[in-house]
């Protein structure tokens, strides 16, 4: 969080920056100067490179960030973005009171893809209880005018939602209806800040009035069919099913936020300013301390401890995994520090109990439960709105991982007596307990799920004993000291994410993998292969070919034959190098032509499978529902491959979305006419094509603008073709009656993403 301006043009009496214990704002420069911006950008870039981050989220904050003015804001954001590697997705956010919102600001937000949240507490009367100008005047008209600008079709993508602070004197339903009137993609309800030294008001001595207020909105939200995301409710529903929290207000997720003040000082999260003067200070700054330095500061490190950091009362509480002790700052008291339950403990307990007794209908996606993956509306919207919100793609990848784990459990249930299955499951479980990250890396390999599905459905050559091979790969990645018997095929053993071991002697049906910290050995009979380094090719070992970090050229996995067309056999070195060069250049083109999609591709796409060309030499490309994170394609020019990667990854994402929630009526038998096919398509097929062509039109649009005159005509022609196909199909889908409520929302957002595209 970057405090780009330390003053504000409103005088909200509940503000944690100016109206509570910490008054450090008084000594801060009004604005963040260029030296601080550049040093901060360098620190973020350093951190992203050191940890291989696909994305970073930067929140522009204050005070009031719009006080910078459009010109200085543009310079600041440009300097930040320029400091980062082009392959690191920068997720820019801003929180504002919106009273200075203008079309010039909105154009800037659209240019840099900045998502903007606006503070609004309800209608004029509710909002003006606290959010007033210094002269006492109402801010409501200016705020609503600012929100109206963000709601325009050309700026809608920048509209992140509304933030509302609860006031018990306001009618909760009236507040909810007012906020909904502004069509927010998401609403945050915040409890007014308080500590045990300065507890919140409880009129009439009511034990949990804030729970009653919020529960009233929750019930209405359910009755309305959850028309927008409400972060607090979605967080509590997610944590109820063992999922992540989407908010620092609840749950046990480790904190991942630090603040840079206008003078370059690293500070803790802003809310801690309510506790005591100097509470957020770390004694560090961006000029002399790295992000890793501040991550090790006591105030940051303790926020990573989860349950262990809570008071004894919280640790013994039956709802602690949902509540998480509440907001860290709300636990504070003089004498005991933060070793207390939240000052809102009774309210959180009552709200959680109310939600447990009034869950969403099973068909609604906002109630994650074990083995039933749901997608928050925020992520669904981000995916549809013509750009890859990295957080949304990460959520899809995590949901796919959960499905793969469920499938592996089903394999062990179906074949409990198979020795390879039994031994593989025991090993995989043991490795997972000790080293979950290496295990996840193997289970995220796209064709592990493809194998499991093939095995359970009885199709193809998949056999249950391959589970032992998956476990062996996880053990090798974890450098565990273990031995496991695995099935071998024709004297070869492919280890997912690692490579292929080839025994020099006769073919064997099984082999033993012995893993140590110094590598592993494959032995069958008298034949053996020793592999000290899985990343280096040696006699008998062919490592998987890496194109770039996180992306492999997959030409060996025996389960990659689940695509529409036949994959090639292992490539020779020259052909593999041509693939690497083409994919690397294609990735660079995407970074220029579709920068918003780079982060999603980086966290979601794991392998590319070479295909045989069509008989006439035509290009081919394919995805498959059961292998998220892979694209199969024929070798083509980098410019063609850039389009293929973007196009096919849309299918990857939509397949994953459809695993999480129903967008179409699966029982609807009709078929729809679409511009890119001569035959009518099933509704799901039409939706897939629409979503894919939205991305293709977008990349041709960018290409048309930047190409020279000789190529521009073709680029514009392709753009118009894909744009028209997409627009026509959107209308067909909307008129079909075959979309669910979520499907209608998804397709409407596809249409919104195109409103600013040129004719």
C-alpha positions in Angstrom: 0.0 0.0 0.0 1.5 3.3 -1.1 0.5 6.5 0.7 0.9 8.7 -2.3 -0.7 11.7 -0.5 -0.9 12.1 3.3 -3.7 14.7 3.5 -7.4 14.5 2.8 -10.1 16.9 1.5 -12.7 15.4 3.8 -12.8 15.3 7.6 -14.4 12.0 8.4 -14.7 11.7 12.1 -14.2 7.9 12.1 -11.0 8.0 10.1 -8.2 5.8 11.5 -5.4 8.0 9.9 -6.3 11.3 11.5 -8.8 10.7 14.3 -7.2 7.9 16.4 -4.2 7.3 18.6 -1.4 7.4 16.0 -0.7 10.9 14.7 2.4 10.2 12.6 0.6 11.8 9.6 1.5 15.2 11.0 5.2 14.7 10.2 4.7 13.2 6.8 5.4 15.1 3.6 2.1 15.8 1.8 3.1 13.8 -1.3 5.3 11.0 -2.2 8.2 12.4 -4.2 10.0 10.8 -7.2 12.9 9.4 -5.2 10.5 7.5 -2.9 8.5 6.2 -5.9 11.6 5.0 -7.7 13.1 3.4 -4.6 9.8 1.7 -3.8 9.5 0.4 -7.4 13.0 -0.9 -7.2 12.3 -2.7 -3.9 9.1 -4.3 -5.3 11.0 -5.4 -8.5 13.8 -6.8 -6.4 11.3 -8.8 -4.3 9.3 -10.1 -7.3 12.5 -11.3 -9.0 14.0 -12.9 -5.8 10.8 -14.9 -5.2 9.7 -15.5 -8.8 6.4 -13.7 -8.3 4.0 -13.7 -11.2 2.2 -10.6 -9.9 2.3 -7.9 -7.3 -0.7 -5.9 -6.0 0.0 -2.2 -5.4 -2.7 -0.1 -3.6 -2.6 3.6 -4.1 -3.9 5.2 -0.9 -3.8 8.2 1.4 -5.0 10.5 2.8 -6.7 11.0 -0.5 -4.8 9.9 -3.6 -6.7 12.0 -6.0 -5.2 15.1 -4.4 -2.1 14.3 -6.4 -3.9 15.5 -9.6 -4.0 13.5 -12.9 -0.6 14.6 -14.2 1.4 13.7 -11.1 -0.6 10.5 -10.7 0.2 9.5 -14.2 3.9 10.1 -13.6 3.9 8.2 -10.4 2.1 5.1 -11.8 4.3 5.2 -14.9 7.5 5.2 -12.8 6.2 2.3 -10.7 5.2 0.1 -13.7 8.5 0.9 -15.5 10.5 -0.4 -12.6 9.0 -3.9 -12.8 9.8 -6.7 -15.2 7.3 -6.8 -18.1 6.5 -10.4 -17.2 5.4 -9.5 -13.7 1.7 -8.5 -13.7 1.1 -5.3 -11.7 -2.4 -5.4 -10.2 -3.0 -1.7 -9.4 -5.7 -0.7 -7.0 -6.9 2.6 -5.5 -9.2 3.6 -2.6 -10.7 7.1 -2.9 -13.4 9.3 -1.5 -14.1 10.1 -5.2 -15.0 13.8 -4.6 -12.3 14.8 -7.2 -13.1 12.2 -9.7 -12.9 13.3 -13.3 -12.8 11.9 -16.8 -9.1 12.7 -16.9 -8.6 10.4 -13.9 -10.8 7.7 -15.3 -8.9 7.7 -18.6 -5.7 7.2 -16.6 -7.3 4.4 -14.6 -8.3 2.7 -17.9 -4.9 3.2 -19.4 -3.1 1.5 -16.5 -5.9 -0.9 -15.6 -6.3 0.5 -12.1 -9.2 -0.9 -10.1 -10.8 1.8 -8.0 -12.8 1.4 -4.8 -15.0 4.3 -3.4 -16.0 5.0 0.2 -19.7 5.6 0.5 -21.8 4.9 3.7 -25.3 4.9 2.2 -27.7 7.6 1.1 -27.1 11.3 1.7 -28.2 11.2 5.4 -26.3 8.1 6.2 -23.1 9.1 4.3 -23.1 12.6 5.8 -23.1 11.3 9.4 -19.4 11.0 9.1 -18.1 11.7 5.6 -18.2 15.5 5.5 -16.0 18.3 4.3 -14.0 20.3 6.9 -16.6 23.0 6.8 -19.3 20.4 7.7 -20.7 20.4 4.2 -22.1 17.2 2.6 -19.8 15.2 0.4 -22.6 12.9 -1.0 -23.3 14.7 -4.3 -19.6 14.7 -5.3 -19.1 11.1 -4.3 -22.1 9.8 -6.2 -21.0 11.9 -9.3 -17.6 10.2 -9.0 -19.2 6.7 -8.8 -21.4 7.6 -11.8 -18.2 8.3 -13.9 -16.8 4.9 -13.0 -20.1 3.2 -14.0 -19.9 4.5 -17.5 -19.3 1.6 -20.0 -15.9 2.9 -21.1 -14.7 3.0 -17.4 -16.7 0.2 -15.9 -13.7 -2.1 -15.8 -12.0 0.3 -13.4 -14.9 0.2 -10.9 -13.9 -2.2 -8.1 -16.7 -1.5 -5.7 -17.9 0.4 -2.6 -16.6 0.5 1.0 -19.2 1.2 3.7 -18.5 1.8 7.4 -21.3 0.4 9.6 -23.3 2.9 11.7 -26.0 1.4 13.8 -28.2 4.5 13.5 -28.6 3.9 9.8 -31.3 1.5 8.5 -29.3 -1.5 7.2 -31.7 -2.3 4.4 -31.8 1.3 3.3 -28.0 1.4 3.2 -27.9 -1.9 1.3 -30.4 -0.7 -1.3 -28.6 2.6 -1.8 -25.3 0.9 -2.3 -26.9 -1.6 -4.7 -28.3 1.3 -6.7 -24.8 2.2 -7.8 -24.2 -1.3 -9.3 -21.0 -2.1 -7.4 -19.0 -5.2 -8.4 -18.4 -5.7 -4.7 -19.2 -4.1 -1.4 -17.1 -4.1 1.7 -18.9 -3.5 5.1 -16.4 -2.4 7.7 -17.1 -2.3 11.4 -16.2 1.1 13.0 -12.7 0.9 14.5 -12.5 0.2 18.2 -10.2 -1.3 20.8 -10.7 -2.6 24.4 -9.5 0.8 25.6 -12.1 2.5 23.3 -14.8 0.0 22.6 -17.5 0.5 20.0 -20.9 1.9 21.0 -23.5 -0.6 22.0 -26.8 1.3 22.3 -29.0 0.1 25.2 -26.4 -2.4 26.3 -27.3 -4.8 23.4 -24.7 -7.6 23.3 -24.3 -7.9 19.6 -26.0 -5.0 17.7 -23.5 -5.1 14.8 -24.3 -8.8 14.2 -28.0 -7.9 14.1 -27.3 -5.0 11.6 -25.1 -7.2 9.3 -27.4 -10.2 9.5 -30.3 -8.1 8.3 -28.3 -7.3 5.2 -27.1 -10.9 4.8 -30.7 -12.2 4.8 -31.8 -9.6 2.2 -28.6 -10.4 0.1 -29.6 -14.1 0.0 -33.2 -13.3 -0.8 -32.0 -11.2 -3.7 -29.9 -14.0 -5.1 -26.6 -12.4 -4.1 -26.7 -9.6 -6.8 -23.2 -8.4 -5.9 -20.2 -9.7 -3.9 -20.1 -8.7 -0.2 -16.6 -9.5 1.0 -17.3 -10.1 4.7 -20.1 -12.6 3.9 -18.1 -14.4 1.2 -15.1 -14.6 3.5 -17.1 -16.2 6.3 -18.7 -18.6 3.8 -15.4 -19.5 2.4 -13.6 -20.1 5.7 -16.6 -22.2 6.8 -15.7 -24.7 4.2 -12.0 -24.6 4.9 -11.3 -22.2 2.1 -9.3 -19.0 2.2 -10.4 -15.7 3.5 -10.7 -12.7 1.2 -10.2 -10.1 3.9 -7.9 -9.3 6.8 -11.0 -8.8 9.0 -11.7 -12.5 9.4 -9.9 -15.9 8.9 -6.5 -17.2 9.7 -4.7 -16.3 6.4 -1.3 -14.8 7.0 -1.1 -11.0 6.5 0.6 -10.0 3.2 0.4 -6.2 3.3 3.0 -3.5 4.1 2.6 0.2 3.8 5.0 2.8 2.3 4.5 6.2 3.8 5.0 9.4 1.7 8.5 9.7 3.1 9.5 6.1 2.2 9.1 4.6 5.7 7.8 1.0 5.8 4.8 0.7 8.1 2.4 -2.0 9.3 -1.2 -2.1 8.1 -3.0 1.2 8.5 -5.7 -0.1 10.9 -3.2 -0.5 13.7 -3.0 3.3 13.9 -6.1 3.1 16.2 -4.1 1.4 19.0 -1.4 3.7 20.2 0.9 6.4 18.9 3.8 4.9 16.9 2.1 1.5 16.5 2.6 1.1 12.8 6.3 2.1 12.8 8.9 -0.5 11.8 12.1 1.7 11.9 12.7 0.8 8.2 12.5 2.6 4.9 12.7 1.8 1.2 16.1 3.4 0.8 17.9 1.1 3.2 15.6 -1.9 3.7 14.3 -4.6 1.4 10.8 -6.1 1.4 12.3 -9.2 2.9 13.7 -7.0 5.7 10.4 -5.6 6.6 8.7 -9.0 6.2 10.9 -10.2 9.1 9.9 -7.3 11.3 8.2 -8.5 14.5 5.0 -6.7 13.8 4.8 -8.3 10.3 6.2 -11.7 11.3 3.6 -12.3 14.0 0.8 -11.8 11.5 2.0 -14.9 9.7 1.5 -17.2 12.7 -2.3 -17.8 12.3 -3.8 -19.6 15.2 -0.6 -19.5 17.3 -0.9 -15.7 17.5 -4.4 -15.7 19.0 -5.3 -15.4 22.6 -6.1 -18.6 24.6 -9.8 -17.6 24.5 -9.8 -17.5 20.7 -7.8 -20.7 20.3 -10.4 -22.5 22.3 -13.4 -21.0 20.4 -15.4 -23.3 18.0 -15.6 -20.7 15.3 -11.9 -19.6 15.4 -11.2 -20.9 11.9 -13.9 -18.6 10.5 -13.5 -15.6 12.7 -9.7 -15.8 13.0 -9.8 -13.5 16.0 -11.2 -10.6 13.9 -9.2 -7.7 12.8 -5.8 -7.6 14.5 -6.1 -4.0 15.6 -9.5 -4.7 17.3 -7.8 -7.0 19.8 -5.7 -4.3 21.5 -5.8 -3.2 25.1 -3.3 -1.4 27.3 -1.5 -3.9 29.4 -2.3 -7.0 27.4 -1.5 -5.6 23.9 -3.0 -7.8 21.2 -3.5 -10.9 23.4 -7.3 -10.5 23.5 -10.3 -11.6 21.5 -11.7 -9.0 19.1 -13.6 -6.2 20.8 -16.3 -7.3 18.3 -16.1 -11.0 19.5 -19.9 -11.2 20.5 -20.9 -9.8 17.1 -18.7 -12.0 15.1 -19.8 -15.1 17.0 -23.5 -14.2 16.5 -23.1 -13.3 12.8 -21.3 -16.6 12.1 -23.9 -18.6 14.0 -26.7 -16.8 12.1 -25.0 -17.6 8.7 -24.6 -21.2 9.7 -28.3 -21.5 10.4 -29.1 -19.6 7.1 -26.7 -20.9 4.5 -27.1 -19.9 0.8 -29.1 -22.3 -1.4 -26.9 -25.2 -2.6 -27.0 -24.0 -6.1 -25.4 -20.7 -5.2 -21.6 -20.4 -5.7 -20.9 -18.3 -2.7 -20.9 -21.1 -0.1 -17.7 -23.2 -0.6 -17.8 -26.5 1.1 -15.2 -29.3 1.1 -14.9 -30.9 -2.3 -17.3 -28.4 -3.9 -15.4 -25.6 -5.3 -17.1 -22.3 -5.8 -15.9 -19.1 -7.4 -16.4 -15.7 -5.7 -18.3 -13.2 -7.8 -15.3 -10.9 -7.8 -13.2 -13.5 -9.6 -16.0 -14.4 -12.0 -16.4 -10.8 -13.0 -12.6 -10.2 -13.4 -12.4 -13.3 -15.7 -15.2 -12.1 -18.0 -14.1 -8.4 -18.2 -11.4 -8.9 -20.9 -8.3 -9.3 -18.7 -6.7 -11.8 -16.4 -7.0 -10.7 -12.8 -4.1 -12.9 -11.5 -5.9 -13.5 -8.2 -8.9 -14.9 -10.1 -6.7 -17.3 -12.2 -4.8 -18.4 -9.1 -8.2 -19.2 -7.5 -9.1 -21.3 -10.6 -5.8 -23.1 -10.4 -6.3 -23.8 -6.7 -9.8 -25.1 -7.4 -8.5 -27.4 -10.1 -5.8 -28.6 -7.7 -8.5 -29.5 -5.1 -10.4 -31.4 -7.8 -7.2 -33.4 -8.7 -6.7 -34.2 -5.0 -10.3 -35.5 -4.8 -9.8 -37.7 -7.9 -6.7 -39.2 -6.4 -8.6 -40.1 -3.2 -11.2 -41.8 -5.4 -8.5 -43.8 -7.2 -7.3 -45.1 -3.8 -10.9 -45.9 -2.9 -11.6 -47.9 -6.1 -8.3 -49.9 -6.0 -7.4 -50.4 -2.3 -5.7 -53.7 -2.9 -3.4 -52.6 -5.8 0.1 -52.5 -4.2 1.2 -49.6 -6.4 -1.9 -47.6 -5.4 -1.5 -48.4 -1.7 2.2 -47.7 -1.6 1.9 -44.6 -3.8 -0.9 -43.1 -1.6 1.0 -43.8 1.6 4.1 -42.1 0.2 2.2 -39.2 -1.3 0.4 -38.6 2.0 3.7 -38.6 3.9 5.4 -36.3 1.5 2.4 -33.9 1.4 2.5 -33.6 5.2 6.2 -32.8 5.2 6.4 -30.8 2.0 3.1 -29.6 0.6 4.5 -27.2 -2.0 6.5 -29.9 -3.9 3.5 -32.1 -3.8 1.2 -29.4 -5.1 3.7 -28.7 -7.9 3.4 -32.3 -9.1 -0.4 -32.4 -8.7 -0.8 -29.2 -10.7 0.8 -30.9 -13.7 -2.1 -30.9 -16.1 -1.9 -34.6 -17.1 -2.1 -35.9 -13.5 -5.8 -35.1 -13.6 -6.1 -36.4 -17.1 -4.6 -39.7 -16.0 -6.9 -39.9 -12.9 -10.0 -39.2 -15.0 -9.0 -41.7 -17.7 -8.3 -44.3 -15.0 -11.7 -43.7 -13.2 -13.6 -43.7 -16.5 -11.9 -46.7 -17.9 -10.8 -44.9 -21.1 -7.4 -44.9 -22.7 -4.4 -46.6 -21.3 -4.5 -45.1 -17.8 -3.9 -47.6 -15.0 -4.3 -47.0 -11.2 -0.7 -47.9 -10.4 0.5 -44.7 -12.0 -0.3 -43.1 -8.6 3.0 -44.5 -7.3 4.8 -42.6 -10.1 3.1 -39.4 -9.1 4.1 -40.0 -5.5 7.7 -40.7 -6.6 7.9 -37.4 -8.5 6.6 -35.5 -5.4 9.2 -37.3 -3.2 12.0 -36.3 -5.7 10.9 -32.7 -5.7 10.8 -32.8 -1.9 14.3 -34.5 -1.7 12.8 -37.0 0.7 14.7 -40.2 1.5 12.3 -43.0 0.4 12.0 -46.0 -1.8 8.9 -46.8 -3.8 8.0 -49.5 -6.4 6.4 -48.1 -9.6 5.1 -49.5 -12.8 7.4 -49.0 -15.8 6.4 -48.9 -19.5 8.7 -50.5 -22.1 11.7 -49.9 -19.9 10.9 -46.2 -19.5 9.6 -44.2 -16.6 8.1 -40.7 -17.1 8.0 -38.7 -13.8 5.5 -35.8 -14.1 7.2 -32.3 -14.0 10.7 -33.9 -14.0 11.4 -36.0 -17.1 11.9 -39.6 -18.4 14.3 -42.3 -17.2 15.3 -44.9 -19.8 16.7 -48.2 -18.8 19.4 -49.5 -21.2 18.5 -53.2 -20.9 15.3 -55.1 -21.6 11.8 -53.7 -20.9 10.5 -54.1 -17.4 7.0 -53.9 -16.1 8.0 -52.5 -12.7 11.0 -50.7 -11.2 12.1 -49.3 -7.9 12.8 -45.6 -7.3 15.2 -44.8 -4.5 15.2 -41.1 -3.6 17.8 -39.3 -1.5 18.8 -35.7 -0.9 21.4 -36.2 -3.6 19.0 -37.3 -6.4 17.4 -40.6 -7.2 18.0 -44.0 -8.8 15.7 -46.1 -10.9 16.4 -49.8 -10.8 14.8 -52.8 -12.5 16.5 -56.2 -12.3 20.1 -55.6 -13.2 19.4 -52.4 -15.0 19.7 -49.0 -13.2 19.8 -45.3 -14.0 21.3 -42.8 -11.5 20.1 -39.2 -11.7 22.0 -36.9 -9.4 20.4 -33.8 -10.9 16.9 -34.0 -12.5 17.4 -30.8 -14.4 20.5 -32.0 -16.3 20.4 -34.5 -19.2 22.6 -37.6 -18.7 22.8 -41.1 -20.2 19.4 -42.6 -19.4 17.8 -39.4 -18.2 15.9 -36.9 -20.4 14.6 -33.9 -18.3 11.4 -32.1 -19.2 12.2 -29.1 -21.4 11.7 -25.8 -19.8 10.7 -22.9 -22.1 10.8 -20.3 -19.2 10.3 -20.5 -15.5 7.0 -22.3 -14.9 6.3 -23.3 -18.5 7.5 -26.6 -20.0 7.4 -28.1 -23.5 5.7 -31.3 -22.8 6.6 -34.0 -25.4 6.9 -37.1 -23.1 3.9 -37.5 -20.7 2.1 -40.7 -21.7 -1.2 -39.2 -20.8 -1.0 -36.1 -23.1 -2.9 -38.0 -25.8 -6.2 -36.7 -24.5 -6.4 -33.9 -27.0 -8.4 -33.7 -30.1 -5.3 -34.3 -32.3 -2.3 -36.5 -32.0 0.7 -35.1 -30.1 4.2 -35.5 -31.5 6.7 -37.9 -30.1 9.8 -36.5 -28.3 11.2 -33.7 -30.3 14.8 -33.6 -31.6 17.0 -30.9 -30.0 16.8 -28.5 -33.0 13.0 -28.6 -33.2 12.7 -28.2 -29.4 14.9 -25.1 -29.7 12.7 -23.7 -32.4 9.7 -24.2 -30.1 11.5 -22.4 -27.2 12.4 -19.4 -29.4 8.9 -19.2 -30.8 7.2 -19.4 -27.4 9.6 -17.0 -25.8 9.0 -14.4 -28.6 5.2 -15.0 -28.5 5.2 -14.3 -24.7 7.0 -11.0 -25.3 4.4 -10.1 -27.9 1.6 -10.8 -25.5 3.3 -8.6 -22.9 3.1 -5.8 -25.4 -0.3 -6.5 -27.1 -2.2 -8.0 -24.2 -0.4 -7.0 -21.0 -3.4 -7.6 -18.8 -3.3 -11.3 -19.7 0.4 -11.9 -19.0 0.0 -12.5 -15.3 -2.9 -15.0 -15.7 -1.0 -16.9 -18.3 2.1 -17.0 -16.1 0.3 -18.5 -13.1 -2.1 -20.7 -15.1 -0.3 -22.1 -18.1 2.1 -24.8 -17.2 2.8 -26.9 -20.4 2.6 -26.6 -24.1 2.2 -29.9 -26.0 3.5 -30.0 -29.7 1.0 -31.4 -32.1 1.4 -32.9 -35.6 0.3 -30.5 -38.3 -2.8 -31.2 -40.3 -2.3 -33.2 -43.6 -2.3 -29.9 -45.6 0.2 -28.3 -43.2 -2.5 -26.2 -41.5 -2.1 -25.2 -37.9 -4.0 -26.9 -35.1 -4.6 -26.0 -31.4 -6.5 -27.7 -28.6 -7.3 -27.7 -24.9 -9.1 -30.4 -22.9 -11.4 -30.0 -20.0 -9.5 -32.5 -17.9 -6.1 -30.9 -18.1 -6.2 -27.3 -16.9 -3.0 -25.4 -17.6 -2.0 -26.9 -20.9 -2.3 -26.0 -24.5 -1.6 -28.3 -27.4 -0.6 -26.7 -30.7 1.4 -27.0 -33.9 4.6 -25.0 -34.3 3.9 -21.6 -35.9 5.3 -18.1 -36.1 5.6 -16.2 -32.8 2.8 -13.8 -33.8 0.5 -16.7 -34.6 1.5 -18.5 -31.4 0.7 -15.4 -29.4 -2.9 -15.4 -30.6 -3.1 -19.2 -30.1 -1.9 -19.0 -26.4 -4.4 -16.2 -25.6 -7.2 -17.9 -27.4 -6.7 -21.4 -26.0 -6.1 -20.2 -22.4 -9.5 -18.6 -22.5 -10.9 -22.2 -23.0 -8.7 -23.3 -20.1 -10.2 -20.7 -17.8 -13.8 -21.2 -18.9 -13.5 -25.0 -18.4 -12.3 -24.3 -14.9 -15.1 -21.8 -14.3 -17.6 -24.3 -15.4 -16.2 -26.8 -12.9 -16.9 -24.2 -10.2 -20.4 -23.0 -11.2 -23.1 -23.5 -13.7 -23.3 -20.7 -16.4 -25.8 -22.5 -18.6 -28.7 -24.9 -18.2 -27.0 -28.2 -18.7 -30.3 -29.8 -19.6 -31.1 -27.3 -22.4 -30.8 -29.3 -25.7 -30.9 -26.3 -28.1 -28.1 -25.4 -30.4 -27.2 -21.8 -31.4 -26.0 -20.3 -34.7 -22.7 -18.4 -34.4 -20.7 -16.6 -36.9 -17.5 -18.7 -36.8 -19.2 -22.0 -37.6 -21.5 -23.3 -40.3 -23.2 -25.7 -37.9 -25.2 -24.8 -34.9 -23.4 -25.1 -31.6 -24.5 -26.4 -28.2 -24.9 -23.5 -25.7 -21.7 -24.4 -23.9 -19.8 -24.5 -27.1 -21.2 -21.1 -28.2 -20.2 -19.7 -24.8 -16.7 -21.1 -25.2 -16.3 -19.6 -28.6 -17.6 -16.2 -27.5 -15.2 -16.0 -24.6 -12.2 -17.1 -26.7 -13.0 -14.7 -29.5 -13.4 -11.8 -27.1 -9.6 -12.3 -26.3 -8.6 -12.8 -29.9 -10.4 -9.6 -31.0 -8.7 -7.7 -28.2 -5.2 -8.8 -29.3 -5.9 -8.0 -32.9 -7.1 -4.6 -31.8 -3.9 -3.9 -30.0 -1.9 -5.3 -33.0 -3.7 -3.1 -35.5 -2.8 0.1 -33.5 0.9 -0.7 -33.3 1.7 -2.4 -36.6 3.0 -0.5 -39.7 0.7 0.4 -42.6 1.4 -2.7 -44.6 0.1 -5.0 -41.8 -2.4 -2.7 -40.2 -5.2 -3.4 -42.8 -5.0 -7.1 -42.1 -5.0 -6.6 -38.4 -8.0 -4.3 -38.5 -9.8 -6.8 -40.7 -9.2 -9.6 -38.2 -10.2 -7.4 -35.3 -13.5 -6.5 -36.9 -14.2 -10.1 -37.8 -13.6 -11.4 -34.3 -15.3 -8.4 -32.7 -18.4 -8.9 -34.8 -18.5 -12.6 -34.1 -18.2 -12.0 -30.4 -20.8 -9.2 -30.3 -23.4 -11.2 -32.3 -22.8 -14.3 -30.1 -23.3 -12.3 -27.0 -26.7 -11.2 -28.2 -27.6 -14.7 -29.2 -26.6 -16.1 -25.8 -28.5 -13.3 -23.9 -31.6 -14.0 -25.9 -31.4 -17.8 -25.7 -32.9 -18.2 -22.2 -30.4 -21.0 -21.6 -28.1 -19.0 -19.3 -28.3 -19.2 -15.5 -28.2 -16.1 -13.4 -24.5 -16.4 -13.2 -24.2 -17.1 -16.9 -26.2 -13.9 -17.7 -23.8 -12.0 -15.4 -20.8 -13.5 -17.1 -22.0 -12.8 -20.7 -23.1 -9.2 -19.7 -19.6 -8.6 -18.5 -18.1 -9.9 -21.8 -20.3 -7.3 -23.5 -19.2 -4.6 -21.1 -15.6 -5.3 -21.8 -16.2 -4.4 -25.5 -18.1 -1.2 -25.1 -15.0 1.0 -25.5 -13.7 -0.9 -28.5 -13.6 1.2 -31.7 -15.8 0.5 -34.7 
